[in-house]
Structure formats: structure tokens, C-alpha cells
Amino acid sequence: MNFGPKKLNVKYHLNALSKNSNGTLRCFSGRSDILYIPQKHAKAFSILSETFYERKVFLEIAIPTMIRFLERSEHIGRLPGYYIPGDVRRGDPRVTDSRFFWFVYFPKNKLWFIHPFKLHQNELDMLKFILIEKVKALTNCKPTFLSLGRQKT
């Protein structure tokens, strides 16, 4: 995606960071796996991302800090979701066993994300037969016709 010349309104962004840091310029930290950047901030986020990447800033510091460059803290929302406890690298069943996932989280319809659940561990039956079919059903868009109250004659 090409956003044109790489220019930032540095004064605006430093001011936003300063206000978010109670008058100081500091880095923030936090989870950085799932985020939404509004279109109005896309160009600045792209430039900041490249800058933080080139300087090898740790992701969990870069993302929260970049977001505070872009917008005041009171305008930053949190997506409803759940971070599963456990370590996938150690094979913790809370993260790797799909039965746990389906029992605990599938009934909840207000979650936008569940992290770091892995659907590619040993048992793929749930992935193959439930999740893939659910995704197909949700993405199989068909045209619908809206009735405007006209009666057939």
C-alpha cells in the first residue's frame, strides 16, 4: 500500500504522546497481538511502524507507544477478547487442546478474539469439521431482497 510521501506531523504526534504520558515523553508497553487502526491514522501508523521496526523496538513496546503517538488515551478502545492462560511452547492443554477451546469459548458470542489458541496441534478434527464449516457458512454471502411493503397483486 502506497501512502505517498513519508511525512508526519511530528509536533502533533509528540504532543499526543506527551499528553498520554502526563507531560513526559515515555514508551508504553502491553499486549500487541490484535489491533485496529482507523483509516485516518493509517499513513502515520505505517511510517511509525517502519521507524520502530528499523530501530528493532520490541513489538510489545512499539505498538502501544505508536498508538499513543496517534491518539489520546481516552479515545483508545479495547477489543473484547480473551488471552488464554498457559504456554503453547510447553504444550499446555489449555492452549493446545481443542476440546478446551470449544467447551469454554465457543458459546461466547461477544469475543472478538481468543489468543493464543492454536488449531494446528495434534487433533485437527474440530478444525476440519466445525470451524471450517462455520467460516464457510458465515462467508457464503447470497443476495437478499428487501421487501418495501409492496403487496403482490
C-alpha positions in Angstrom: 0.0 0.0 0.0 1.5 3.3 -1.0 0.6 6.3 1.2 2.6 8.9 -0.7 5.5 10.9 0.7 6.6 9.8 4.2 5.7 12.8 6.2 4.4 13.1 9.8 3.0 16.0 11.7 5.7 15.5 14.3 4.5 18.3 16.5 1.0 16.8 16.6 2.2 13.3 17.4 4.7 14.3 20.0 2.0 16.4 21.7 -0.3 13.4 21.7 2.4 11.2 23.2 3.2 13.9 25.8 -0.4 14.3 26.8 -0.7 10.5 27.1 2.4 10.4 29.3 1.3 13.2 31.7 3.7 15.7 30.2 6.7 13.4 29.6 7.8 11.5 26.6 7.9 7.8 27.5 7.3 4.4 25.9 4.3 2.3 26.7 4.1 -1.5 26.8 1.3 -4.0 26.5 -0.1 -6.8 24.5 0.2 -6.1 20.8 -1.3 -9.1 19.0 -4.6 -7.7 17.8 -5.4 -4.1 16.9 -7.4 -1.9 14.7 -6.0 1.3 13.2 -8.6 3.7 11.8 -8.0 4.9 8.2 -7.3 8.4 9.4 -4.2 7.1 11.2 -3.1 4.6 8.6 -0.4 6.7 6.9 1.1 7.8 10.2 0.9 4.2 11.6 2.7 3.0 8.5 5.5 5.5 8.9 5.8 4.9 12.6 5.8 1.1 12.1 8.7 1.3 9.7 10.6 3.6 12.1 10.1 1.4 15.1 11.0 -1.7 13.0 14.2 -0.2 11.7 15.3 0.5 15.3 14.3 -3.0 16.4 11.9 -1.9 19.1 10.3 -4.8 20.8 6.8 -5.3 19.5 5.0 -5.1 22.9 6.6 -1.7 23.3 6.4 -0.4 19.7 2.6 -1.0 19.2 1.3 0.6 22.4 3.7 3.5 22.0 2.8 4.1 18.4 -0.9 4.1 19.3 -0.2 6.8 21.9 1.5 8.8 19.3 -1.6 8.7 17.1 -4.5 9.2 19.6 -5.3 10.4 23.1 -5.7 7.6 25.6 -9.3 8.4 26.3 -10.1 7.7 22.6 -8.3 4.3 22.5 -10.7 1.3 22.9 -10.1 -2.3 23.9 -11.4 -5.1 21.8 -13.5 -7.6 23.8 -11.4 -10.8 23.8 -9.6 -13.3 26.0 -6.0 -14.2 26.4 -5.8 -17.9 27.3 -3.6 -18.7 30.2 -0.9 -21.2 29.5 2.2 -21.7 27.4 1.8 -23.2 23.9 5.6 -23.8 23.7 5.2 -26.2 26.7 2.2 -27.9 25.3 -0.2 -26.6 27.9 -3.6 -28.3 27.1 -5.4 -25.1 27.9 -3.8 -23.6 24.8 -3.3 -26.7 22.6 -6.3 -29.0 23.3 -9.2 -28.0 21.1 -11.7 -29.6 23.4 -10.9 -26.9 26.0 -11.5 -24.2 23.4 -14.8 -25.4 22.2 -16.2 -26.1 25.7 -15.1 -22.8 27.3 -15.1 -20.2 24.5 -17.3 -21.3 21.6 -20.6 -20.5 23.4 -19.5 -16.9 24.0 -20.5 -14.6 21.1 -19.1 -11.3 22.4 -15.5 -12.2 22.0 -13.6 -10.7 19.0 -10.5 -12.7 19.6 -9.0 -15.6 21.6 -5.3 -15.7 21.9 -3.0 -17.7 21.6 -5.2 -20.7 20.8 -3.5 -23.0 18.2 -5.8 -25.0 15.9 -2.9 -26.8 14.2 -1.8 -29.2 17.1 -2.3 -33.0 17.0 -6.1 -33.3 16.7 -7.5 -31.4 13.6 -11.0 -32.8 13.7 -12.5 -29.8 15.3 -10.8 -27.5 12.9 -11.8 -29.6 9.8 -15.4 -30.3 10.7 -16.6 -27.4 12.8 -14.6 -24.3 12.4 -14.0 -24.5 8.7 -17.7 -25.3 8.1 -18.7 -22.4 10.3 -16.4 -20.0 8.4 -17.8 -21.2 5.1 -21.4 -20.6 6.3 -20.5 -17.1 7.6 -18.7 -16.1 4.4 -21.2 -17.6 1.9 -22.9 -14.3 1.1 -26.0 -14.5 -1.0 -28.0 -11.5 -2.3 -31.2 -10.8 -0.3 -34.1 -8.8 -1.4 -35.6 -6.3 0.9 -39.4 -6.0 0.9 -40.6 -2.5 0.8 -44.0 -3.3 1.9 -45.5 -3.8 -1.5 -48.1 -6.4 -1.8 -48.2 -8.8 -4.7 -51.3 -8.4 -6.9 
